[in-house]
Amino acid sequence: MKLTCLSAIIACTLLFSCKKDDAPSPLAGSWSGKLSKGTEAPPVGSFYMKLGSDHSLKRLESDGDIAATGTWKVTGDQFTAQYKYLDDPTIVVFLTGTYDSKTNAITGSWENSYEVKGLWNAQKGK
């Protein structure tokens, strides 16, 4: 009887103490878009990144090579990220933007550690 009761307590403890997996973020996946230097011009340069479900970020070259790595998060519709270039980790880029779940797009601004700024936009799966 004691063994059965103890087994039931252990089973309940394990069942209720396990962390439930979070649903995968709809932002996880490949993104492409445009970016520009300065805040006046519309974004025209190509921009590629991959957002991991673990909130990792990979900034990609057009051929798919990884140029930089970092992290990202979204709170409500506000997207933020930062990444460092692999060939020069002193360059840190900070992205901010607004995520539109209807169009699956992010539009925002960027700034690097040298205070160079610009605009960017990206759409998932393009």
C-alpha positions in Angstrom: 0.0 0.0 0.0 2.8 2.4 0.9 4.6 1.5 -2.3 1.5 2.2 -4.4 0.9 5.5 -2.6 4.5 6.5 -3.0 4.5 5.6 -6.7 1.3 7.7 -7.3 3.0 10.7 -5.6 6.1 10.4 -7.7 4.1 10.0 -10.9 2.0 13.1 -10.1 5.1 15.1 -9.3 6.8 14.1 -12.6 3.6 14.8 -14.6 3.0 18.3 -13.2 6.6 19.4 -12.8 7.5 18.8 -16.5 7.8 22.0 -18.4 5.3 22.1 -21.3 6.9 22.9 -24.7 6.1 26.3 -26.0 4.4 26.3 -29.4 6.9 27.1 -32.2 7.0 30.7 -33.1 5.4 31.7 -36.4 8.5 33.8 -37.0 10.9 30.9 -37.1 12.1 30.2 -40.6 13.8 32.0 -43.6 13.2 35.7 -44.3 14.3 37.9 -47.1 13.8 41.6 -47.8 15.6 44.9 -48.3 17.6 47.3 -46.3 19.1 50.8 -46.8 21.7 53.1 -45.1 20.1 56.2 -43.8 16.4 56.8 -42.9 15.4 58.8 -45.9 15.8 56.3 -48.8 13.5 53.3 -49.2 15.2 50.0 -48.6 16.8 48.6 -51.8 19.7 46.3 -50.8 19.1 42.6 -50.4 18.7 41.2 -46.8 18.4 37.5 -45.8 18.1 36.0 -42.3 17.0 32.7 -40.7 15.2 32.9 -37.3 15.4 29.7 -35.2 12.7 28.5 -33.0 15.3 28.7 -30.2 15.4 32.5 -30.9 18.8 32.2 -32.7 19.3 34.5 -35.7 21.6 33.8 -38.7 22.2 36.7 -41.1 22.9 35.2 -44.5 24.7 36.1 -47.6 22.8 35.8 -50.9 24.5 32.4 -51.5 23.3 31.1 -48.1 26.6 31.5 -46.2 26.3 32.7 -42.6 27.6 36.2 -42.3 26.5 36.9 -38.7 24.8 35.3 -35.7 22.7 36.6 -32.9 19.4 36.4 -31.2 15.8 37.7 -31.7 12.6 38.1 -29.8 9.1 39.4 -30.4 6.8 40.9 -27.8 3.3 41.4 -29.1 4.0 42.8 -32.5 7.4 44.4 -31.6 10.4 42.5 -33.1 13.9 43.1 -31.7 17.2 41.4 -32.6 20.9 41.8 -32.5 23.7 40.0 -34.3 27.5 40.1 -34.7 29.4 39.6 -37.9 31.6 36.5 -37.9 34.5 38.2 -39.6 34.4 41.3 -37.3 32.6 40.7 -34.0 33.1 44.3 -33.1 30.2 45.2 -35.4 27.0 44.6 -33.6 23.7 45.3 -35.5 20.5 46.0 -33.7 17.2 45.5 -35.5 13.8 46.8 -34.3 10.5 46.5 -36.2 6.9 45.8 -36.3 5.7 42.3 -37.1 2.5 42.1 -39.2 1.0 38.6 -38.7 -1.5 39.1 -41.6 1.2 39.7 -44.2 4.0 37.7 -42.3 6.3 40.7 -42.7 8.5 42.9 -40.5 9.3 46.6 -41.2 11.6 48.6 -39.1 15.0 50.3 -38.6 18.5 49.1 -37.8 21.6 50.6 -36.2 25.1 49.2 -35.8 27.7 49.6 -33.0 29.3 52.4 -35.1 26.0 54.4 -35.1 25.3 53.7 -38.8 21.5 53.6 -39.2 19.0 52.6 -41.8 15.7 51.0 -42.7 14.8 47.4 -43.4 11.9 45.1 -44.2 11.6 41.4 -44.6 9.0 38.8 -45.4 9.0 35.2 -44.4 9.5 32.5 -46.9 10.5 34.7 -49.8 
